[in-house]
Amino acid sequence: MFEAIIDFLYDALEIDKSNIIRFSHMLLRAFILYFSSFLLIRFNKRFMGIRTPFNFVLFVMLGSISAVAITEHAPFLPVLAIIFLLIFLNRTISFIEFRSPTFERLFKGKIVELVRDSEIQWDNMKKNSITKRELLNELQSRLHTRDLSEISLALLASDGEINFIKRK
């Protein structure tokens, strides 16, 4: 009797039973991926706080791989293993960078002076493809001024952020 009612509802609402099963699989996969990602990030605070090229690439890859796993376009367990492998590789590279300044420079690059004693370092600006307008826009955004005479030092960090140090 109950099965007949369910069949009637499926027919009336034009619901395909295979779509419900697929939908429930997607929900379960999303649930597992969400909480496993949460745990990975929870126990690696550096992952969210420090912007590096490796973390950016990792975010993009994890998002793409997770989407494929949720929509059932790839086997779930191998995708979950790949996610853990990528997190492990990111952590290993961070460990190597911590132990070796040479590898840190290789992977993260170096800090570049864009302004020293209120003078623009044009060679460094050119090497990093930063225009004077971009520099002044960042200065205005961060320190609410466009006057370079107020700046002792401007540094391009390895994450692409420009940091300013005011004159005393």
CYANA upper distance limits for C-alpha pairs under 8 A (distance plus 0.5 A):
  1 MET  CA      5 ILE  CA      6.99
  2 PHE  CA      6 ILE  CA      6.84
  3 GLU  CA      7 ASP  CA      6.60
  4 ALA  CA      8 PHE  CA      6.58
  5 ILE  CA      9 LEU  CA      6.72
  6 ILE  CA     10 TYR  CA      6.68
  7 ASP  CA     11 ASP  CA      6.65
  8 PHE  CA     12 ALA  CA      6.53
  9 LEU  CA     13 LEU  CA      6.47
 10 TYR  CA     14 GLU  CA      6.11
 10 TYR  CA     15 ILE  CA      5.29
 10 TYR  CA     16 ASP  CA      7.38
 10 TYR  CA     17 LYS  CA      8.14
 11 ASP  CA     15 ILE  CA      6.95
 15 ILE  CA     19 ASN  CA      7.98
 15 ILE  CA     20 ILE  CA      8.26
 16 ASP  CA     20 ILE  CA      7.29
 17 LYS  CA     21 ILE  CA      6.96
 18 SER  CA     22 ARG  CA      6.64
 19 ASN  CA     23 PHE  CA      6.40
 20 ILE  CA     24 SER  CA      6.59
 21 ILE  CA     25 HIS  CA      6.72
 22 ARG  CA     26 MET  CA      6.74
 23 PHE  CA     27 LEU  CA      6.74
 24 SER  CA     28 LEU  CA      6.70
 25 HIS  CA     29 ARG  CA      6.60
 26 MET  CA     30 ALA  CA      6.52
 26 MET  CA     70 ILE  CA      5.73
 26 MET  CA     71 THR  CA      6.48
 26 MET  CA     72 GLU  CA      7.51
 27 LEU  CA     31 PHE  CA      6.59
 27 LEU  CA     70 ILE  CA      8.21
 28 LEU  CA     32 ILE  CA      6.71
 29 ARG  CA     33 LEU  CA      6.56
 29 ARG  CA     69 ALA  CA      7.73
 29 ARG  CA     70 ILE  CA      5.89
 29 ARG  CA     76 PHE  CA      8.02
 30 ALA  CA     34 TYR  CA      6.37
 30 ALA  CA     70 ILE  CA      6.09
 31 PHE  CA     35 PHE  CA      6.83
 32 ILE  CA     36 SER  CA      6.51
 33 LEU  CA     37 SER  CA      6.36
 33 LEU  CA     66 SER  CA      7.65
 33 LEU  CA     80 LEU  CA      8.17
 34 TYR  CA     38 PHE  CA      6.56
 35 PHE  CA     39 LEU  CA      6.64
 36 SER  CA     40 LEU  CA      6.71
 37 SER  CA     41 ILE  CA      6.65
 38 PHE  CA     42 ARG  CA      6.36
 39 LEU  CA     43 PHE  CA      6.74
 40 LEU  CA     44 ASN  CA      6.89
 40 LEU  CA     87 ILE  CA      8.40
 41 ILE  CA     45 LYS  CA      6.79
 41 ILE  CA     47 PHE  CA      6.83
 41 ILE  CA     48 MET  CA      7.57
 44 ASN  CA     48 MET  CA      8.36
 45 LYS  CA     49 GLY  CA      6.92
 46 ARG  CA     50 ILE  CA      6.16
 47 PHE  CA     55 ASN  CA      7.26
 50 ILE  CA     55 ASN  CA      8.42
 51 ARG  CA     55 ASN  CA      6.77
 51 ARG  CA     56 PHE  CA      7.49
 51 ARG  CA    159 ASP  CA      6.42
 52 THR  CA     56 PHE  CA      6.78
 52 THR  CA    108 LYS  CA      7.52
 52 THR  CA    158 SER  CA      7.81
 52 THR  CA    159 ASP  CA      5.87
 53 PRO  CA     57 VAL  CA      6.67
 53 PRO  CA    108 LYS  CA      7.79
 53 PRO  CA    159 ASP  CA      7.33
 54 PHE  CA     58 LEU  CA      6.48
 54 PHE  CA     90 ASN  CA      7.45
 55 ASN  CA     59 PHE  CA      6.56
 55 ASN  CA     90 ASN  CA      7.97
 56 PHE  CA     60 VAL  CA      6.90
 57 VAL  CA     61 MET  CA      6.62
 58 LEU  CA     62 LEU  CA      6.41
 58 LEU  CA     86 LEU  CA      7.66
 58 LEU  CA     87 ILE  CA      8.27
 58 LEU  CA     90 ASN  CA      8.14
 59 PHE  CA     63 GLY  CA      6.59
 60 VAL  CA     64 SER  CA      6.73
 61 MET  CA     65 ILE  CA      6.46
 62 LEU  CA     66 SER  CA      6.31
 62 LEU  CA     83 ILE  CA      7.00
 63 GLY  CA     67 ALA  CA      6.69
 64 SER  CA     68 VAL  CA      6.96
 65 ILE  CA     69 ALA  CA      6.76
 65 ILE  CA     79 VAL  CA      7.40
 65 ILE  CA     83 ILE  CA      8.12
 66 SER  CA     70 ILE  CA      6.58
 66 SER  CA     79 VAL  CA      8.08
 67 ALA  CA     71 THR  CA      6.74
 68 VAL  CA     72 GLU  CA      6.90
 68 VAL  CA     73 HIS  CA      5.86
 68 VAL  CA     74 ALA  CA      6.52
 69 ALA  CA     73 HIS  CA      6.77
 69 ALA  CA     74 ALA  CA      5.95
 69 ALA  CA     75 PRO  CA      7.26
 69 ALA  CA     76 PHE  CA      5.98
 69 ALA  CA     79 VAL  CA      6.75
 69 ALA  CA     80 LEU  CA      8.48
 70 ILE  CA     76 PHE  CA      8.31
 72 GLU  CA     76 PHE  CA      7.81
 74 ALA  CA     79 VAL  CA      7.58
 75 PRO  CA     79 VAL  CA      6.94
 76 PHE  CA     80 LEU  CA      6.67
 77 LEU  CA     81 ALA  CA      6.63
 78 PRO  CA     82 ILE  CA      6.66
 79 VAL  CA     83 ILE  CA      6.77
 80 LEU  CA     84 PHE  CA      6.91
 81 ALA  CA     85 LEU  CA      6.61
 82 ILE  CA     86 LEU  CA      6.63
 83 ILE  CA     87 ILE  CA      6.82
 84 PHE  CA     88 PHE  CA      6.58
 85 LEU  CA     89 LEU  CA      6.60
 86 LEU  CA     90 ASN  CA      6.65
 87 ILE  CA     91 ARG  CA      6.67
 88 PHE  CA     92 THR  CA      6.56
 89 LEU  CA     93 ILE  CA      6.63
 90 ASN  CA     94 SER  CA      6.77
 91 ARG  CA     95 PHE  CA      6.71
 92 THR  CA     96 ILE  CA      6.72
 93 ILE  CA     97 GLU  CA      6.58
 94 SER  CA     98 PHE  CA      6.66
 95 PHE  CA     99 ARG  CA      6.92
 96 ILE  CA    100 SER  CA      6.52
 96 ILE  CA    103 PHE  CA      7.43
 96 ILE  CA    104 GLU  CA      8.24
 97 GLU  CA    101 PRO  CA      6.87
 97 GLU  CA    102 THR  CA      8.26
 97 GLU  CA    103 PHE  CA      5.79
 97 GLU  CA    104 GLU  CA      4.85
 97 GLU  CA    107 PHE  CA      8.15
 98 PHE  CA    104 GLU  CA      7.52
100 SER  CA    104 GLU  CA      6.76
101 PRO  CA    105 ARG  CA      6.62
102 THR  CA    106 LEU  CA      6.68
103 PHE  CA    107 PHE  CA      6.46
104 GLU  CA    108 LYS  CA      6.13
104 GLU  CA    109 GLY  CA      7.73
105 ARG  CA    109 GLY  CA      5.14
105 ARG  CA    110 LYS  CA      6.36
108 LYS  CA    158 SER  CA      6.25
108 LYS  CA    159 ASP  CA      8.31
109 GLY  CA    158 SER  CA      6.13
110 LYS  CA    157 ALA  CA      7.73
110 LYS  CA    158 SER  CA      6.41
111 ILE  CA    155 LEU  CA      6.95
111 ILE  CA    156 LEU  CA      6.18
111 ILE  CA    157 ALA  CA      5.41
111 ILE  CA    158 SER  CA      6.35
112 VAL  CA    124 ASN  CA      7.42
112 VAL  CA    155 LEU  CA      6.03
112 VAL  CA    156 LEU  CA      5.56
112 VAL  CA    157 ALA  CA      7.28
113 GLU  CA    121 GLN  CA      7.49
113 GLU  CA    124 ASN  CA      7.39
113 GLU  CA    153 LEU  CA      7.70
113 GLU  CA    154 ALA  CA      6.46
113 GLU  CA    155 LEU  CA      5.13
113 GLU  CA    156 LEU  CA      6.84
114 LEU  CA    120 ILE  CA      6.42
114 LEU  CA    121 GLN  CA      5.61
114 LEU  CA    122 TRP  CA      7.94
114 LEU  CA    124 ASN  CA      6.55
114 LEU  CA    125 MET  CA      6.53
114 LEU  CA    153 LEU  CA      7.99
114 LEU  CA    154 ALA  CA      5.79
114 LEU  CA    155 LEU  CA      6.10
114 LEU  CA    156 LEU  CA      7.15
115 VAL  CA    119 GLU  CA      5.83
115 VAL  CA    120 ILE  CA      4.94
115 VAL  CA    121 GLN  CA      5.96
115 VAL  CA    151 ILE  CA      8.17
115 VAL  CA    152 SER  CA      7.78
115 VAL  CA    153 LEU  CA      5.66
115 VAL  CA    154 ALA  CA      5.22
115 VAL  CA    155 LEU  CA      7.61
116 ARG  CA    120 ILE  CA      7.12
116 ARG  CA    121 GLN  CA      7.51
116 ARG  CA    151 ILE  CA      8.39
116 ARG  CA    152 SER  CA      6.32
116 ARG  CA    153 LEU  CA      5.25
116 ARG  CA    154 ALA  CA      7.28
117 ASP  CA    149 SER  CA      8.33
117 ASP  CA    151 ILE  CA      7.25
117 ASP  CA    152 SER  CA      5.03
117 ASP  CA    153 LEU  CA      6.66
118 SER  CA    148 LEU  CA      5.79
118 SER  CA    149 SER  CA      5.49
118 SER  CA    150 GLU  CA      7.51
118 SER  CA    151 ILE  CA      5.82
118 SER  CA    152 SER  CA      6.09
118 SER  CA    153 LEU  CA      7.51
119 GLU  CA    148 LEU  CA      8.09
120 ILE  CA    125 MET  CA      8.38
121 GLN  CA    125 MET  CA      6.78
122 TRP  CA    126 LYS  CA      6.49
123 ASP  CA    127 LYS  CA      6.67
124 ASN  CA    128 ASN  CA      6.71
125 MET  CA    129 SER  CA      6.43
125 MET  CA    130 ILE  CA      5.57
125 MET  CA    131 THR  CA      7.30
126 LYS  CA    130 ILE  CA      6.80
126 LYS  CA    131 THR  CA      8.21
130 ILE  CA    134 GLU  CA      6.82
130 ILE  CA    135 LEU  CA      7.44
131 THR  CA    135 LEU  CA      6.86
132 LYS  CA    136 LEU  CA      6.60
133 ARG  CA    137 ASN  CA      6.49
134 GLU  CA    138 GLU  CA      6.73
135 LEU  CA    139 LEU  CA      6.72
135 LEU  CA    162 ILE  CA      8.50
136 LEU  CA    140 GLN  CA      6.54
136 LEU  CA    146 ARG  CA      6.11
137 ASN  CA    141 SER  CA      6.53
137 ASN  CA    146 ARG  CA      7.99
138 GLU  CA    142 ARG  CA      6.51
138 GLU  CA    162 ILE  CA      7.64
139 LEU  CA    143 LEU  CA      6.13
139 LEU  CA    144 HIS  CA      7.25
139 LEU  CA    145 THR  CA      6.74
139 LEU  CA    146 ARG  CA      6.56
139 LEU  CA    164 PHE  CA      7.86
140 GLN  CA    144 HIS  CA      4.77
140 GLN  CA    145 THR  CA      5.08
140 GLN  CA    146 ARG  CA      5.81
141 SER  CA    145 THR  CA      8.34
147 ASP  CA    151 ILE  CA      8.24
150 GLU  CA    166 LYS  CA      6.24
150 GLU  CA    167 ARG  CA      6.05
151 ILE  CA    164 PHE  CA      7.27
151 ILE  CA    165 ILE  CA      6.43
151 ILE  CA    166 LYS  CA      4.95
151 ILE  CA    167 ARG  CA      5.82
152 SER  CA    164 PHE  CA      8.22
152 SER  CA    165 ILE  CA      6.13
152 SER  CA    166 LYS  CA      5.77
152 SER  CA    167 ARG  CA      5.28
153 LEU  CA    164 PHE  CA      6.33
153 LEU  CA    165 ILE  CA      5.57
153 LEU  CA    166 LYS  CA      7.52
154 ALA  CA    162 ILE  CA      7.13
154 ALA  CA    163 ASN  CA      6.07
154 ALA  CA    164 PHE  CA      4.92
154 ALA  CA    165 ILE  CA      6.76
155 LEU  CA    162 ILE  CA      6.01
155 LEU  CA    163 ASN  CA      5.69
155 LEU  CA    164 PHE  CA      6.97
156 LEU  CA    160 GLY  CA      6.62
156 LEU  CA    161 GLU  CA      6.32
156 LEU  CA    162 ILE  CA      5.03
156 LEU  CA    163 ASN  CA      6.98
157 ALA  CA    161 GLU  CA      5.84
157 ALA  CA    162 ILE  CA      6.63
157 ALA  CA    163 ASN  CA      7.72
